[in-house]
């Protein structure tokens, strides 16, 4: 059987015709024109701002902040424009957004979780602080909150909507770690100083954590010791877990284990 010879196609056949190129360019121009028209007209104008997540108060704040987007084309709304309007809101930690064509801007917000009350002394100024370290708002009456206290000098700068000073951030981070897993007696105050992090429980016992390293491990060890010894209610002055391998209870002995 003789082999079949197949000739290669003429290269000229692979080159699109002028008519095909013109048609393609026309379609491209039409697509660009349609996109520009959609951006500049009310075809996809924002009519509904659907906010989800957070509390009713936070959702109301977000809707108010995004009200200026009403009437704008969904095609012009992007992450930067939404972030520009939501970043000043102290209660908003993060967000995601979606364009639900033809007329809905949908935003899902994640709110800041308060974990701490900062008190300035001397004076009565009090601030609610989130797990992220952001200052959420001032508190006209600090006793309305049962959250742990961090006492700082009045000269220390505290600004609503901004994070605490870097030296104070470990206090908020430590209390955030404790959410849902409280220590016996609860935490009354937290301090950050030359001796590191110190938690004072409701019964007066101090939990000395040292630096901010291995916080989860240190807290787990402290919780286990307190549950095993009832030290939180027996008058021991402190439990030092700054060196997790060698915890010390009450200044009298190294705890075994």
Secondary structure, 3 states (H helix, E strand, C coil): CCCCCCCCCCHHHHCCCHHHHHHHHHHHHHHHHHHHHHHHCCCCECCEEEEECCCHHHHHHHHHHCHHHCCCEHHHCCHHHHHHHHCCCCCEEEEEEEEECCCEEEEEEEECCEEEEEEEECCCCEEEEECCCEEEEECCCHHHCCCEEEEEECCCCCCCCCECCHHHHHHHHHHHHHCCCCCCCCEEEEEEECCEEEEEECCCCEEEEECCCCHHHHHHHHHHHHHHHCHHHCCCCEEECCCHHHCEECCCEECCC
